[in-house]
Amino acid sequence: MKSIPRPGFIQRLSDWLYNLIMSVPVHVKISGLVLLPVIVLGVSLNYWVASGLKDWLSYLLTDVRVDAAMRAGQRSVQLVTILGAVGSLLVAYLLTFMLTRPLLALRQMAQRVATGDFTARARVWSKDEIGQLATAVNTMTNHLVASQDELALSNRHLAAINRVILAASRPAEIHDVLYSILGIVVDVLGLETGWIYLRDPERDRFHLATWYGVPDALQARLLQNADTPLCRCQQDFVAGQLQSDPGLGACQRLVVFTANPGASHISIPLASLDQRFGIINLLTMSDRPISPDDLELLRAIGAQISEIVANAWLRLKLEEKEKARQLLLEFLVKAQEEERGRLARELHDGAGQMLTSLLVRMATLEKKAESPDLRHGLRSILDMTSETLEQVRDLSYRLRPAALEEFGLSVALETLVHEMAHEAGLTLSYQADLEGALLTPEAEVTLYRIAQEALTNIVRHARAEHIVVELGHDAINVWLRIQDDGQGFFPYQVSAQSSQRHMGLIGMQERTEIIGGRFELLSAPGQGTRVQVQIPMRGNTR
C-alpha cells in the first residue's frame, strides 16, 4: 500500500493563508474591498506629489514657492485621502448591512428549523441572488415540512396497524380480539365510544359482537338489534352500497342517547373474500371532527380487521367441518366394529355350525360306505371341510377376537402376533408390559386393529425376515411399536397416492386421531419400516 505524500512547506503555507483569508468576516472583507482602492489612490497621489510634482513645478515657480506648494499639496492629498477613507467606510458599512442582514436572518431561520421550529421562514429582502437563495430555502423548508407531515402520518398509520396486528396475534376468542382492537381504534382517533356488529353470512343476521365505552342507555338500544329492523348503515351494508370506504351518517339509535345535534357515527365495513362480515361504528361529536387523514387510517384499519374476521370465520368453519369429520369417522369405525362382530357371529353361529353338521354327516356316511374308493373320497372331503371350518373359525376370531374381551389387550396381541409371524415364516421379538395401565375398550380395540393392519402390511408388502413388536406405557400414554427389516418405502408418497395399498396406513392414522392419540410412520427404501402409536391412558385424554 502506497503512503500518501505529505504536502510541502509552500503548499502548507498557501493553505494556511487561504484558510486565514476565508475565515475573515464578510463585513471586514467588504470594508477592505471598498477602503483598499481609496488608500491605494491616496498613497499614490501622495507619492506623486512628493516626487514627480516638484520637478514639474520647478520649471514654473521658484524653489520657495515650490516647497510651499508641495507642503500645501501634501496636506490636501492627505485630507482628501482621510475623507475618502471615512466615506469608504460609511459606504462599506451600508453595503455590509445590506448584504449581511439577509444572510444573518437566513442563518437564524436555519437554526430555528434545525431546533424543530418548522414555522420559521426567511424574509425575502430583495430580488437579487440572496433573495433567490431565501426563496429556495423557504421552498426547501416547505418540502421538509410536507415530508415531515407525511412521515408522521405514515408512522401514525403504521403504529396503529401494528397495534391492531399485535392484538390480533394474541391467542384469544374473536370477540375478545375485536374488543382489544376497538379500544385501540377509539384511542388512536381520540374518541370515546364504538361498537362492532358481526353478520352471519349463512343466516344473514347481525349480532353485537363487542362494544367500547358505550353508556347503558345506548347499550340497551344496541342489544335490541336482533328484534328490531336494521339501521340505515346495516341496510346499506347488506345492499352493497357501503363499500370499503368509511361512511359518516346519522343513526336513529343516537336520538335517545344524546341531544347533541352533531352526534353521528362512522361506519367502517368489514368485508373480505367476497363476503360481508360486519360493521364497525364509531361515535363522533361536532367538537371532534374526523379529518381525511383519519378516514384514510380507518380505511387501512378496516381492511386489516376484515382479514382478521375473515380468517376467524374460516377457522370456525374449518373446526366445524373437522368436528363433523371426526364424528363421521367415529361413527364409521363403530359401525365397522359392529359389522365385524355381526359377521363374526354369523360365521361362527351360521357357517361354522353348518360346516360342523356337514362334518358329522359325512363322517357317518364314511362309516357306512362299503367301497374303499368311496371311503377315500369321503375322507378327502372331510379333510377339506375340516380345513374350511378352521379357516372360518380363524376368520371369525380375527373379525371379533374373543381373547381381547376375555383376557385383555396384551394376551390378544401376543396371540395375534405369534400366529401371523408363524404363518408368514417370520422371526419375532415380542415384549409387552401393560401392568398398571388403564385403557378404555375403544383404545384397546384401536391398538389391536392397528397392530393387525400393520402386521398384514408386513406380510403382504414388506418382504421382511424379522419383526419387533413392543407394547408398553409411561405415566401418561400407552404406546405400541411395530418394526420390520423389510424393503421400506417413502412415507410422503402415502398421502400423495390413493392406491389401496396405502388405505390401511391412512386408516391407522385416522383411528389413532379419533381417540386423541399420535401416529408416527418412519420408513425409507431398504431400511425397513417402523409404525409407532401413542394413545393417552384413561383420565389423560386430550
Phi and psi in degrees as a GROMACS rama.xvg file:
@    title "Ramachandran Plot"
@    xaxis  label "Phi"
@    yaxis  label "Psi"
@TYPE xy
-75.5063  137.236  LYS-2
-81.1794  146.327  SER-3
-80.5764  122.595  ILE-4
-66.2584  140.667  PRO-5
-76.8034  143.425  ARG-6
-66.1242  150.076  PRO-7
-76.045  179.238  GLY-8
-63.8581  -41.6884  PHE-9
-66.0935  -40.6808  ILE-10
-64.1573  -42.4481  GLN-11
-65.9073  -38.5481  ARG-12
-65.2673  -42.4051  LEU-13
-66.5961  -38.4134  SER-14
-64.3516  -39.3664  ASP-15
-64.3935  -42.8305  TRP-16
-65.5871  -39.8086  LEU-17
-63.8681  -45.2571  TYR-18
-65.0201  -37.1532  ASN-19
-64.8786  -43.0134  LEU-20
-69.6064  -42.0081  ILE-21
-70.5186  -21.0276  MET-22
-85.5405  -3.56698  SER-23
-69.1569  135.586  VAL-24
-57.6986  157.02  PRO-25
-63.7474  -40.9347  VAL-26
-67.2819  -30.5998  HIS-27
-69.8318  -40.1424  VAL-28
-62.8295  -44.603  LYS-29
-64.8404  -42.8603  ILE-30
-61.2848  -41.5053  SER-31
-64.3956  -40.3532  GLY-32
-63.7469  -38.0314  LEU-33
-78.3302  -39.4986  VAL-34
-79.0739  -30.0043  LEU-35
-60.5887  -45.074  LEU-36
-62.4652  -36.9782  PRO-37
-65.0777  -44.9021  VAL-38
-65.3376  -43.0573  ILE-39
-61.8058  -42.7981  VAL-40
-64.1797  -42.7976  LEU-41
-65.3132  -42.9749  GLY-42
-64.8156  -39.1619  VAL-43
-65.1512  -45.3225  SER-44
-64.3046  -39.666  LEU-45
-65.0349  -38.886  ASN-46
-66.8378  -41.0526  TYR-47
-65.8902  -40.2383  TRP-48
-64.8171  -38.7368  VAL-49
-75.1263  -24.7276  ALA-50
-115.703  -55.9142  SER-51
-83.5533  -35.0381  GLY-52
-67.7751  -33.4397  LEU-53
-61.849  -38.5852  LYS-54
-64.8933  -39.474  ASP-55
-67.3356  -41.6678  TRP-56
-73.121  -22.0119  LEU-57
-66.2492  -21.8829  SER-58
-77.9734  -20.4575  TYR-59
-107.517  -31.3602  LEU-60
-125.399  168.22  LEU-61
-76.6781  168.942  THR-62
-65.257  -35.3728  ASP-63
-66.0207  -46.1012  VAL-64
-66.6995  -34.7252  ARG-65
-63.1425  -43.7718  VAL-66
-62.8862  -41.3984  ASP-67
-65.206  -40.5164  ALA-68
-65.9934  -37.2749  ALA-69
-64.2091  -43.4176  MET-70
-63.6102  -41.685  ARG-71
-66.9301  -38.9145  ALA-72
-66.4638  -39.4128  GLY-73
-64.1954  -41.1056  GLN-74
-64.4302  -38.726  ARG-75
-65.6894  -42.8311  SER-76
-63.3426  -41.9943  VAL-77
-64.6388  -41.0169  GLN-78
-64.6052  -43.1403  LEU-79
-64.7683  -37.8873  VAL-80
-63.7842  -44.1273  THR-81
-63.8954  -45.8457  ILE-82
-62.7988  -39.8504  LEU-83
-63.7172  -38.7385  GLY-84
-65.8444  -42.6095  ALA-85
-63.0222  -43.8917  VAL-86
-63.3355  -37.9652  GLY-87
-63.6891  -39.2116  SER-88
-64.1918  -39.0915  LEU-89
-64.4063  -43.6756  LEU-90
-64.2863  -39.5268  VAL-91
-63.6497  -39.2646  ALA-92
-63.4524  -43.0332  TYR-93
-63.2998  -44.0373  LEU-94
-65.8799  -39.7428  LEU-95
-61.5691  -42.3302  THR-96
-62.4634  -42.0847  PHE-97
-68.3481  -30.7598  MET-98
-90.1063  -41.2698  LEU-99
-83.7983  -26.272  THR-100
-61.8359  -47.5607  ARG-101
-61.957  -35.8109  PRO-102
-68.0148  -41.2878  LEU-103
-65.0571  -39.6284  LEU-104
-64.6689  -37.9984  ALA-105
-66.2574  -38.981  LEU-106
-65.4827  -42.0589  ARG-107
-63.093  -40.0345  GLN-108
-64.3416  -40.99  MET-109
-64.3082  -38.4222  ALA-110
-65.3878  -39.0023  GLN-111
-65.1112  -40.3813  ARG-112
-65.192  -38.7031  VAL-113
-63.7769  -29.8423  ALA-114
-84.8709  0.193154  THR-115
105.027  1.87699  GLY-116
-88.6588  91.1218  ASP-117
-83.3187  4.10981  PHE-118
-84.9627  -12.8248  THR-119
-69.3385  137.029  ALA-120
-137.738  146.521  ARG-121
-81.8195  138.47  ALA-122
-80.497  134.623  ARG-123
-90.6198  104.483  VAL-124
-80.1058  -32.201  TRP-125
-151.416  178.791  SER-126
-103.297  19.2439  LYS-127
-83.5061  -163.785  ASP-128
-62.127  -37.7453  GLU-129
-67.1474  -39.376  ILE-130
-62.8987  -39.3847  GLY-131
-65.2518  -36.8209  GLN-132
-64.2194  -41.9076  LEU-133
-63.177  -40.5348  ALA-134
-63.4756  -42.6113  THR-135
-63.9809  -40.2485  ALA-136
-65.3097  -41.5701  VAL-137
-61.6798  -42.3478  ASN-138
-63.3466  -42.7227  THR-139
-62.0281  -40.7079  MET-140
-65.6437  -39.0633  THR-141
-61.1887  -42.9421  ASN-142
-64.1733  -38.2415  HIS-143
-63.9947  -42.6587  LEU-144
-63.8453  -42.9073  VAL-145
-62.7862  -40.4677  ALA-146
-65.6883  -39.1554  SER-147
-63.3292  -42.0898  GLN-148
-64.2383  -43.0669  ASP-149
-64.5603  -40.157  GLU-150
-65.7647  -42.6049  LEU-151
-63.9064  -40.8813  ALA-152
-65.4898  -42.0532  LEU-153
-64.0892  -42.054  SER-154
-63.4732  -37.738  ASN-155
-63.951  -44.6318  ARG-156
-62.8123  -46.2054  HIS-157
-65.091  -40.0987  LEU-158
-63.5832  -42.4842  ALA-159
-65.5208  -44.7924  ALA-160
-65.7255  -36.981  ILE-161
-64.0107  -39.8673  ASN-162
-64.2087  -37.7368  ARG-163
-64.6362  -43.5124  VAL-164
-64.6865  -41.3201  ILE-165
-63.846  -40.6802  LEU-166
-64.9773  -36.7438  ALA-167
-74.842  -22.5729  ALA-168
-80.1794  -11.2467  SER-169
-73.112  142.37  ARG-170
-73.6143  92.7662  PRO-171
-147.686  164.185  ALA-172
-68.8082  152.146  GLU-173
-59.2278  -34.975  ILE-174
-68.4294  -36.3124  HIS-175
-68.0208  -38.6896  ASP-176
-62.9437  -44.254  VAL-177
-64.468  -35.0013  LEU-178
-63.3316  -44.1961  TYR-179
-62.8624  -43.8393  SER-180
-65.478  -40.6334  ILE-181
-61.8037  -41.1185  LEU-182
-61.356  -38.0242  GLY-183
-65.4411  -44.7384  ILE-184
-63.2406  -45.5018  VAL-185
-61.754  -40.6413  VAL-186
-67.2732  -42.7953  ASP-187
-63.8981  -39.2739  VAL-188
-86.8108  -3.48331  LEU-189
70.9915  29.1561  GLY-190
-100.049  -174.796  LEU-191
-126.445  -26.3621  GLU-192
-134.301  140.13  THR-193
-162.943  158.482  GLY-194
-151.781  159.636  TRP-195
-130.184  127.912  ILE-196
-103.523  133.131  TYR-197
-107.963  147.876  LEU-198
-118.793  131.733  ARG-199
-82.6521  108.431  ASP-200
-62.4364  -26.6735  PRO-201
-77.1983  -38.4106  GLU-202
-101.245  -7.03554  ARG-203
55.7173  50.8523  ASP-204
-132.441  143.535  ARG-205
-97.8388  147.197  PHE-206
-140.411  148.209  HIS-207
-74.0462  108.27  LEU-208
-80.5054  -42.4997  ALA-209
-163.654  163.138  THR-210
-149.31  158.372  TRP-211
-140.805  123.99  TYR-212
65.0565  27.4515  GLY-213
-90.5491  121.957  VAL-214
-63.6793  161.199  PRO-215
-60.7317  -38.7019  ASP-216
-62.377  -43.4422  ALA-217
-75.6721  -32.2728  LEU-218
-61.2899  -41.197  GLN-219
-62.9358  -38.5443  ALA-220
-66.5024  -38.1241  ARG-221
-68.9028  -36.94  LEU-222
-71.9298  -15.7042  LEU-223
-82.8258  6.37472  GLN-224
-61.5671  -34.1805  ASN-225
-65.3895  -27.417  ALA-226
-104.602  1.48425  ASP-227
-118.191  160.033  THR-228
-62.0518  157.268  PRO-229
-65.7896  145.122  LEU-230
-76.1372  176.106  CYS-231
-62.717  -43.4277  ARG-232
-65.1564  -37.3073  CYS-233
-68.9529  -37.8216  GLN-234
-62.0314  -45.2168  GLN-235
-63.604  -37.4745  ASP-236
-65.4889  -46.7415  PHE-237
-64.6564  -37.791  VAL-238
-76.0491  -5.67997  ALA-239
82.3987  8.8986  GLY-240
-83.2441  -19.1807  GLN-241
-99.7013  98.8213  LEU-242
-90.4155  -141.31  GLN-243
-77.4243  -18.2549  SER-244
-84.0697  137.233  ASP-245
-62.4031  140.872  PRO-246
-116.322  143.598  GLY-247
-113.031  126.048  LEU-248
-164.205  167.503  GLY-249
-79.8001  162.531  ALA-250
-142.48  136.313  CYS-251
-66.4431  -20.4516  GLN-252
-67.3911  -26.9715  ARG-253
-80.2754  -9.56475  LEU-254
-65.3795  -43.2344  VAL-255
-81.9887  -10.5244  VAL-256
-89.1183  -39.8986  PHE-257
-144.476  148.462  THR-258
-93.0463  1.98161  ALA-259
-69.3402  116.788  ASN-260
-67.2971  -16.8382  PRO-261
-90.8052  5.79452  GLY-262
-72.7571  131.099  ALA-263
-158.384  178.904  SER-264
-136.806  151.354  HIS-265
-90.8153  135.19  ILE-266
-110.824  117.334  SER-267
-108.993  113.146  ILE-268
-72.9038  145.137  PRO-269
-111.67  103.143  LEU-270
-141.841  138.324  ALA-271
-163.306  152.623  SER-272
55.3903  40.1276  LEU-273
60.1444  22.9458  ASP-274
-124.183  142.141  GLN-275
-105.123  115.412  ARG-276
-102.37  -20.4599  PHE-277
164.875  -171.501  GLY-278
-138.58  139.411  ILE-279
-102.093  127.505  ILE-280
-115.281  129.875  ASN-281
-121.108  123.463  LEU-282
-77.0523  130.214  LEU-283
-125.905  152.456  THR-284
-119.411  167.863  MET-285
-66.7319  -25.5609  SER-286
-82.4942  -2.58003  ASP-287
-132.795  77.9955  ARG-288
-70.1536  153.559  PRO-289
-96.8689  121.305  ILE-290
-83.3988  164.371  SER-291
-59.1207  -33.6186  PRO-292
-64.8883  -38.2359  ASP-293
-62.8712  -41.0683  ASP-294
-64.7588  -37.9417  LEU-295
-65.2385  -40.3497  GLU-296
-64.4854  -41.8147  LEU-297
-64.3345  -34.8047  LEU-298
-64.2549  -43.0412  ARG-299
-67.8284  -42.3219  ALA-300
-66.8838  -39.6067  ILE-301
-60.4584  -40.4419  GLY-302
-64.2655  -39.2041  ALA-303
-66.3581  -45.3916  GLN-304
-65.4973  -34.6765  ILE-305
-59.6733  -42.3575  SER-306
-65.2395  -38.5927  GLU-307
-63.6098  -46.3792  ILE-308
-66.4546  -39.9191  VAL-309
-62.3231  -42.4549  ALA-310
-65.2566  -39.7167  ASN-311
-63.8966  -38.7889  ALA-312
-65.2499  -43.4457  TRP-313
-65.2635  -39.6696  LEU-314
-63.6669  -39.3035  ARG-315
-62.6254  -46.6276  LEU-316
-65.2999  -36.6538  LYS-317
-65.7727  -40.6163  LEU-318
-64.2441  -40.472  GLU-319
-62.8789  -42.6436  GLU-320
-67.3776  -36.1559  LYS-321
-67.1967  -40.2788  GLU-322
-63.682  -41.6265  LYS-323
-63.5284  -39.4021  ALA-324
-64.6363  -41.0468  ARG-325
-62.2823  -44.3103  GLN-326
-62.5942  -40.6188  LEU-327
-64.9623  -41.3598  LEU-328
-64.5731  -42.8583  LEU-329
-60.8817  -42.0347  GLU-330
-63.4566  -43.0288  PHE-331
-65.3621  -41.905  LEU-332
-65.3101  -42.4593  VAL-333
-63.6884  -43.9041  LYS-334
-63.7333  -36.0148  ALA-335
-65.1138  -42.4872  GLN-336
-65.5999  -40.345  GLU-337
-64.2736  -40.6334  GLU-338
-65.8231  -38.8111  GLU-339
-64.9649  -40.9222  ARG-340
-62.906  -41.0831  GLY-341
-64.2035  -44.338  ARG-342
-63.5296  -38.3463  LEU-343
-63.9692  -42.4509  ALA-344
-64.9412  -42.3914  ARG-345
-64.5955  -40.3251  GLU-346
-65.8936  -41.4348  LEU-347
-73.1338  -47.2062  HIS-348
-84.1738  -27.3191  ASP-349
-97.3898  -76.147  GLY-350
-63.2193  -37.4117  ALA-351
-63.7375  -46.1033  GLY-352
-67.4046  -38.0546  GLN-353
-65.2301  -40.5841  MET-354
-66.6978  -36.8312  LEU-355
-63.8576  -44.1991  THR-356
-61.3622  -40.1264  SER-357
-63.7221  -39.4152  LEU-358
-61.9555  -42.6463  LEU-359
-63.0307  -46.1194  VAL-360
-66.0485  -41.1958  ARG-361
-68.6171  -34.4329  MET-362
-64.4776  -37.2835  ALA-363
-65.5945  -43.0063  THR-364
-64.0093  -35.9618  LEU-365
-63.1375  -40.1163  GLU-366
-67.7918  -32.9202  LYS-367
-84.3893  -15.066  LYS-368
-69.267  138.314  ALA-369
-97.5599  -30.4554  GLU-370
-81.5387  133.058  SER-371
-62.128  -38.8634  PRO-372
-62.9558  -38.9404  ASP-373
-66.6163  -40.7218  LEU-374
-65.4271  -38.6513  ARG-375
-64.3513  -42.0555  HIS-376
-63.4125  -43.3626  GLY-377
-63.9849  -35.4623  LEU-378
-63.9078  -39.8742  ARG-379
-62.8203  -42.768  SER-380
-66.0817  -37.5688  ILE-381
-61.8048  -42.4306  LEU-382
-63.6339  -43.4495  ASP-383
-64.5596  -41.2489  MET-384
-66.157  -39.9148  THR-385
-63.3067  -41.6022  SER-386
-65.1014  -39.6728  GLU-387
-63.6932  -39.7586  THR-388
-62.4016  -40.8789  LEU-389
-64.6288  -39.547  GLU-390
-65.3791  -39.7817  GLN-391
-63.6885  -42.9789  VAL-392
-64.6817  -39.715  ARG-393
-64.8359  -42.4526  ASP-394
-64.0343  -41.1019  LEU-395
-63.2183  -37.9599  SER-396
-67.3347  -41.4638  TYR-397
-70.2177  -31.2946  ARG-398
-69.6205  -35.5315  LEU-399
-146.455  84.2071  ARG-400
-66.4224  116.91  PRO-401
-68.7274  -29.594  ALA-402
-63.4895  -29.6839  ALA-403
-65.8337  -38.7613  LEU-404
-79.891  -32.6832  GLU-405
-88.1044  -41.4802  GLU-406
-114.547  -10.1841  PHE-407
99.0121  175.702  GLY-408
-66.2339  -42.5999  LEU-409
-61.3688  -48.6461  SER-410
-67.442  -44.1531  VAL-411
-62.7363  -41.3374  ALA-412
-68.65  -38.3602  LEU-413
-63.1719  -43.407  GLU-414
-60.778  -45.9708  THR-415
-61.2434  -46.8748  LEU-416
-63.8448  -46.4462  VAL-417
-65.3966  -39.7048  HIS-418
-64.905  -46.7102  GLU-419
-70.1786  -36.9649  MET-420
-66.3819  -39.3022  ALA-421
-66.0156  -42.9868  HIS-422
-64.6296  -36.3256  GLU-423
-89.3947  -4.97747  ALA-424
71.7412  34.418  GLY-425
-102.222  145.575  LEU-426
-79.348  147.962  THR-427
-133.127  141.043  LEU-428
-126.287  115.422  SER-429
-126.632  131.82  TYR-430
-137.569  137.498  GLN-431
-145.907  135.413  ALA-432
-148.336  99.048  ASP-433
-116.13  20.406  LEU-434
-66.2593  123.984  GLU-435
86.3026  -4.40693  GLY-436
-85.3307  136.567  ALA-437
-112.47  117.358  LEU-438
-125.402  143.507  LEU-439
-74.723  156.924  THR-440
-55.6609  -37.0723  PRO-441
-63.6372  -39.9534  GLU-442
-66.9591  -39.4232  ALA-443
-63.657  -44.3837  GLU-444
-62.387  -41.0158  VAL-445
-62.5126  -47.4122  THR-446
-62.8612  -40.5641  LEU-447
-63.9288  -45.8421  TYR-448
-66.6925  -36.858  ARG-449
-65.246  -43.0581  ILE-450
-62.8652  -40.9029  ALA-451
-60.7524  -45.2819  GLN-452
-68.3937  -40.7632  GLU-453
-65.2273  -42.951  ALA-454
-66.2275  -36.8326  LEU-455
-62.7179  -41.6067  THR-456
-63.3822  -39.1008  ASN-457
-63.2261  -46.896  ILE-458
-63.295  -39.5049  VAL-459
-82.6686  -38.2652  ARG-460
-123.067  -23.7815  HIS-461
-77.2757  -28.0336  ALA-462
55.9327  44.556  ARG-463
-92.6676  164.958  ALA-464
-115.716  -25.5471  GLU-465
-140.219  140.009  HIS-466
-128.365  150.25  ILE-467
-124.536  125.276  VAL-468
-122.79  124.811  VAL-469
-129.471  133.532  GLU-470
-129.543  121.459  LEU-471
-154.619  -171.345  GLY-472
-156.978  162.171  HIS-473
-123.543  -155.827  ASP-474
-71.5097  -19.3169  ALA-475
-121.888  -40.6798  ILE-476
-121.18  156.851  ASN-477
-107.475  133.662  VAL-478
-126.817  148.492  TRP-479
-127.062  128.5  LEU-480
-127.272  125.666  ARG-481
-126.323  122.08  ILE-482
-133.331  141.796  GLN-483
-130.945  167.312  ASP-484
-108.504  35.1553  ASP-485
-82.5909  -159.433  GLY-486
-77.3567  -19.8944  GLN-487
68.5369  -179.096  GLY-488
-166.925  178.375  PHE-489
-89.9382  115.069  PHE-490
-62.0769  -32.405  PRO-491
-66.6629  -17.7225  TYR-492
-76.9476  -11.2608  GLN-493
-65.3927  -44.5174  VAL-494
-79.3245  -19.2002  SER-495
-85.8111  -18.0458  ALA-496
-115.04  150.518  GLN-497
-115.419  26.2224  SER-498
-71.1611  158.951  SER-499
-62.316  -27.1663  GLN-500
-60.5129  -33.6773  ARG-501
-97.5565  -4.13296  HIS-502
-64.6835  -31.8396  MET-503
-64.7636  -40.2359  GLY-504
-64.3824  -42.7103  LEU-505
-63.0452  -40.4172  ILE-506
-63.5666  -39.2411  GLY-507
-62.6469  -42.4047  MET-508
-64.021  -42.7769  GLN-509
-67.656  -39.4045  GLU-510
-59.357  -41.3462  ARG-511
-65.3366  -43.3957  THR-512
-68.9489  -29.1904  GLU-513
-60.635  -39.1418  ILE-514
-99.0577  19.4315  ILE-515
79.6415  21.5107  GLY-516
-96.1807  -175.098  GLY-517
-129.157  130.021  ARG-518
-110.707  134.229  PHE-519
-134.462  132.604  GLU-520
-125.864  120.335  LEU-521
-121.973  127.033  LEU-522
-162.747  158.249  SER-523
-158.128  149.244  ALA-524
-56.9504  126.723  PRO-525
81.2766  0.289342  GLY-526
-120.783  14.4132  GLN-527
76.7693  -173.472  GLY-528
-139.056  142.746  THR-529
-129.278  126.509  ARG-530
-110.125  125.63  VAL-531
-129.988  129.604  GLN-532
-123.162  136.428  VAL-533
-128.621  121.725  GLN-534
-126.408  132.49  ILE-535
-67.904  143.519  PRO-536
-74.4575  168.363  MET-537
-58.3771  130.573  ARG-538
94.4229  -10.2094  GLY-539
-118.731  19.0596  ASN-540
-63.091  131.458  THR-541
